[in-house]
Amino acid sequence: MAQLGGGNQPILIFPEGTDRLLGRDAQRVNITAGKLLAETVRTTLGPKGMDKMLVDSLGDIVVTNDGVTILKEMDIEHPAAKMLVEVAKTQEDEVGDGTTTAVIIAGELLKKAEGLLDQDIHPTVVANGYRQAAEKAQELLSLISFDADDRETLMKVAMTAMTGKGSEAAREPLAELVVDAVRQVEEDGEVDTDNINIQRISGESVNESMIVNGVVVDKGRTDPGMPKQIEDAKIALVKYPIEVKDLETDAKISLTDPAQMQAFIENEEQMIRDMVDKIIASGANVLFCQKGIDDLAQHYLTRNGIYAIRRVKKSDMNRIEKATGATVVTNIDDLKPEDLGEAGLVYEKKIFDEVLTFIEDCRDPKAVSLILRGSTKHVAEEIERAVEDAIGVVASTVEDKKVVAGGGAPEIAISKGLKEYADTISGREQLAVAAFAEALEIVPKTLAENAGLDSIDALVDLRAAHEKSFYIGLDVFAGDVVDMYQAGVVEPQRVKKQAIQSAAEATEMILRIDDVIATKGTGAAPDMGGMGGMPGGMPPMM
């Protein structure tokens, strides 16, 4: 509640129960929330990062070290912390990897900003300095990137993304699958990762994973009497339901004669038969229907040797269209032979406890499927997350053809360049640019800490090595600084570009907030009070 007025008469502006933080208090609380969130995911970074076990209210368990998965599963309440979650989500959507990096850079930028604010440097000055530093960082990133999109580099990119994510033992065969899949769906230098379908099945080792040059649908035939396998498949994709539609109004039909009832039933049967006849007339022997298929229609389809699946997901329909060259038909009357897709083989197969339909031997499929195996459900889920990250980074490399060395090498190189750039700036923004440079060092520092190495020694060695080469990064397995390009540790330029940009923009937005107004009772605002023993009145994050 805020109040104004003269004399003894208050004027209420906000509803009763409204919490408000002003100026430095608002900034302090928001910065603390961001730092705490970054600290939460920081221990998961790198090949030797640890996992988090997340348990929801129903007791379901997720074990992962994937930054965006952790942040999505956590029930985060604080508004400033939610802004950093958006950083991770954006990173995931744009690149597919680097989510933890983006969040810990944002957290460190906030930490450095707090020190500048304590020196009475205005938040706007800090924000402007950070913006200048972010722009310069992108220029420096371009200078330390190199061109590469050959298969060997794509393999290195994929294996780097999967290192330390539960798929370590089989990262090479998985990288082969990922590179093959991305190259297959590439069209005119662009990759739509939605055309790579992942089917996760537990019950075998990860080495049993495979690629299908076609589409795998997680459904079997609608009727066991249908043929289990179709060679030289002619595939019809239909959005229209193969059943009699229900009346959309509350209409009533009065039947006064049993013959009328019989005629009514026969008319419905004839409508179904006509729809099936149109499918048969088109030459189709395989039918994928996005809607329902009536029992009678199933009977006629079975009798004519047609393999049919009902209620196929829209995403699967799109992939089948890409793989087979079929055209999705919205009206059964429009189905013509030229709308049919082609595949050498369509068959049903049961793997572990999943019944799947395989569409294989397509001419030049622009959609493929990966079947990922794992000994348990949780292992299979983590392998799927690792493969999704690998698909994202390989796709980015294919599109941009730009990569950088890994192991913290880009962050050290950019930090070095920003420190030199800061010396050329006059005014207090210089301090903000220098703070930005120091903040980027959190990445190699965290890699060292998570590997049990001395982070100070690691940073000193990296800085010294970067006087000679910007490829030098931290090999956490050897515990030494090495040429990461020769070691095969490379990442797409887009991962670093997006991480630095989104972290800087989110930090700038948080720093510009000097007033937090939270209205209670709406279900939308967090408690602005203390957090059980947390100093400084920190509002809850979770």
Disulfide bonds with the S-S distance in Angstrom:
none
